[in-house]
Structures are given as structure tokens and as C-alpha cells.
């Protein structure tokens, strides 16, 4: 990893957000290989193999943390639950992306994770804005972002989803600390 910023370790009542580890690859594979998870992302293919998980983790270990950070979302009792990350994007802000495994859906964990990272983003990472978006058919992801303080921009982008094999309407959002 390069840069002067280190990925954080953040804790909430139910979660630890921490840098990915190679030990996460088997459970990441099992959770991300779910077609219902993969189709709600732009970049997770289905099927998703352990080699893919290991490759992603290795790339994130080498990422410049001043530009790109990805963290494991770990439930305090049940272990690895998903991923949350910030990726470079054209424009004024990095883009927030995330996914959580099906066994963890509907429990408010991703809202908890997103809310936890926002203070770090504005404070230590010193970002003045974040962008994000959700596929129009993924209302749960939209609720996560709204609860965390993101606002709809009114823009609709069409983004390619590897698992779907086609573009999907994406409702764009922004967060300003």
C-alpha cells in the first residue's frame, strides 16, 4: 500500500470495519457467489470464484489509500458479512460502493457500516464529498444511502452490471459532510 493514509479500523455496536485479509477469501466467495448479491453490483461476476476473491483482495492490498480504500464489514458474532469501499471516479469525489451477503440482509448492518465510515471520510480522509448510486431496482440500497445522509442528484446513469450482462438504470446520489 502506498500513500500516507492507512485504511481505518472502525467499530460500531455490531460491526468492525477493517482492511480486507486473505483469510476473508473463502467466505467472500461464498457470499458474493449468490446471484442476488452479484446482480446488484456493477463488478461482481456470477459465478464468483475464490481465485476472483483472492485477486480482488490482493489488488486492494496494493491500492493507494489516498485514492482507494476497501474494508471488510465484519459482524461481531457471525464474522465476514460484506465489503464497503471508496473508488476513484472522474469528478469531485470518490464513489462509495458496498455489498452485503444475503444472510445479513434486512438487519440494518450496511446502514450502520456506511454511517460509521462517513465520519472517518470527512475527518481523517479529508474528503469533501462522496458520490454513490444504486440500481433503480435495488430500493434497499437506496434506503441505506438515504438513511446515511446521501441526497439524490436527479441523475440517472446506465451502468453495466457484469452479473446481469447488461446495463441497469442507476440512481445517482451525493453526500456532503
C-alpha positions in Angstrom: 0.0 0.0 0.0 1.3 3.5 -0.8 0.4 6.9 0.4 0.3 8.4 3.9 -3.2 7.4 4.7 -3.8 4.0 6.2 -7.1 2.2 5.9 -9.0 2.6 9.2 -10.3 0.1 11.6 -13.7 1.3 12.8 -16.1 -0.3 15.3 -19.8 0.1 15.8 -22.2 -1.7 18.2 -22.3 -4.8 15.9 -19.5 -4.4 13.4 -15.8 -4.0 12.8 -14.8 -2.3 9.5 -11.2 -3.3 8.8 -8.8 -3.9 5.9 -9.5 -7.0 3.9 -7.4 -10.1 4.7 -6.5 -13.0 2.5 -8.3 -15.1 5.1 -11.6 -13.4 4.0 -11.4 -15.0 0.6 -13.4 -18.3 1.3 -16.4 -16.6 3.0 -16.2 -13.7 0.5 -16.5 -16.2 -2.3 -19.5 -18.0 -0.7 -21.4 -14.7 -0.1 -20.6 -12.9 -3.4 -21.3 -16.0 -5.4 -25.0 -15.5 -4.7 -26.6 -14.3 -7.9 -28.9 -12.0 -5.9 -25.9 -10.2 -4.4 -23.8 -10.1 -7.6 -26.6 -8.7 -9.8 -26.9 -5.7 -7.5 -23.3 -4.7 -8.2 -21.5 -3.4 -11.2 -18.4 -5.5 -10.9 -19.1 -8.9 -9.2 -19.4 -11.6 -11.8 -21.6 -14.7 -11.4 -20.3 -17.2 -10.8 -17.7 -15.8 -8.4 -14.7 -17.9 -7.6 -12.2 -18.0 -4.8 -9.5 -17.0 -7.3 -11.5 -13.9 -8.0 -11.8 -13.1 -4.3 -8.1 -13.6 -3.7 -7.3 -11.4 -6.7 -9.6 -8.6 -5.5 -8.1 -8.7 -2.0 -4.5 -8.7 -3.4 -5.4 -5.6 -5.6 -6.9 -3.8 -2.7 -3.8 -4.5 -0.5 -1.7 -2.7 -3.2 -4.1 0.2 -3.7 -3.1 3.8 -2.9 -5.1 4.5 0.3 -5.1 8.2 -0.6 -7.3 7.3 -3.6 -9.0 4.0 -2.9 -9.9 2.1 0.2 -11.9 -1.1 0.7 -12.8 -2.6 4.0 -14.3 -5.8 5.2 -17.6 -5.5 7.0 -17.3 -8.0 9.9 -20.3 -8.8 12.2 -19.1 -9.2 15.8 -20.6 -12.6 16.2 -21.0 -14.0 12.6 -17.8 -12.8 11.0 -17.3 -11.5 7.5 -20.5 -10.1 6.1 -19.6 -8.0 3.1 -17.4 -5.2 1.7 -17.6 -1.4 1.7 -15.2 0.8 -0.3 -14.3 4.0 -1.9 -13.1 4.1 -5.5 -11.7 6.9 -7.7 -14.2 8.4 -10.0 -14.0 11.3 -12.5 -15.3 14.4 -10.9 -15.1 15.9 -7.5 -15.4 12.9 -5.3 -14.6 9.2 -4.8 -17.5 6.8 -5.2 -18.9 4.7 -2.4 -19.7 1.1 -3.2 -20.7 -1.8 -1.0 -22.4 -5.2 -0.8 -23.5 -7.5 2.0 -24.2 -11.2 1.9 -27.8 -12.4 1.9 -27.7 -13.9 5.4 -27.2 -10.3 6.7 -29.9 -8.6 4.6 -32.6 -6.6 6.3 -30.8 -6.1 9.7 -29.6 -2.6 9.1 -25.9 -3.6 9.1 -25.0 -1.8 5.9 -26.6 1.4 7.1 -24.5 1.0 10.3 -21.4 0.5 8.2 -22.0 3.4 5.8 -22.8 5.7 8.7 -19.6 4.6 10.5 -17.3 5.4 7.6 -18.7 8.8 6.9 -17.2 10.5 9.9 -13.8 9.0 9.0 -14.2 10.1 5.4 -14.8 13.7 6.4 -12.3 13.7 9.3 -9.1 11.7 8.7 -9.5 11.1 4.9 -10.5 14.7 4.4 -12.9 14.2 1.6 -15.4 17.0 1.0 -18.0 14.8 -0.9 -18.8 11.3 -1.9 -20.9 10.0 -4.7 -22.8 6.8 -4.9 -25.6 5.2 -6.7 -27.9 2.2 -6.7 -29.6 0.3 -9.4 -33.2 1.5 -9.7 -34.5 -2.0 -8.9 -32.5 -2.1 -5.6 -34.6 0.0 -3.3 -33.0 -1.4 -0.2 -29.6 0.1 -1.2 -31.3 3.4 -1.8 -32.7 3.3 1.7 -29.2 2.7 3.1 -27.9 5.7 1.4 -30.8 8.0 2.3 -30.5 6.9 6.0 -26.8 7.7 5.9 -27.5 11.3 4.6 -27.0 10.9 0.8 -29.2 13.0 -1.4 -30.5 12.1 -4.9 -28.9 14.2 -7.6 -31.8 13.7 -10.1 -29.3 12.0 -12.5 -30.0 8.5 -13.9 -26.9 6.7 -15.3 -26.9 3.4 -17.1 -24.1 1.3 -15.6 -23.0 -2.1 -16.8 -23.5 -5.0 -14.3 -21.2 -7.9 -15.0 -23.5 -10.4 -13.3 -26.6 -9.2 -15.3 -24.6 -9.0 -18.5 -26.3 -5.7 -19.3 -26.7 -2.1 -18.3 -29.0 -1.2 -15.4 -30.6 2.2 -14.6 -28.6 3.7 -11.7 -30.0 6.5 -9.5 -27.1 8.7 -8.6 -26.6 10.3 -5.1 -24.1 12.6 -3.3 -23.0 13.1 0.3 -21.6 16.4 1.5 -20.3 16.5 5.1 
